[in-house]
Amino acid sequence: MVDTFRKGKRAYTHWDKKSEQVTVTPRKKQPPQENSLDVDIPPELVSGKSANQFIVHHSADEFVVDCGFLPPSPSKLKMSARLIMSPSAAKKLAVLLAKALDDSERRRR
């Protein structure tokens, strides 16, 4: 029989007398529930496009990121996408990219 109860910041789990294990663990904070969002990706975007060159233009009201692909034997830069976003969206994108890069570096080690 397992008896679990909470007291303050800790969760206590007591096992029956046949088991000698008693576990004391700190209560973990539950991450905030994010709103679920259904994403509809059109078929022409599913395969994606490669980009290895980026040109950023900005003003006080918007950021424009032109994404392009420059092949190994450069002949001409082919633009593949243009992202237009508000400064707050650009900042959010920068934070998400930095976090993804950190996670990627941790996995490599």
Secondary structure, 3 states (H helix, E strand, C coil): CCEEEEECCEEEEECCCCCCCEEEEECCCCCCCCCCCCCCCCHHHHCCCCCCEEEEEECCCCEEEEEEECCCCCCCCEEEEEEEECHHHHHHHHHHHHHHHHHHHHHHC
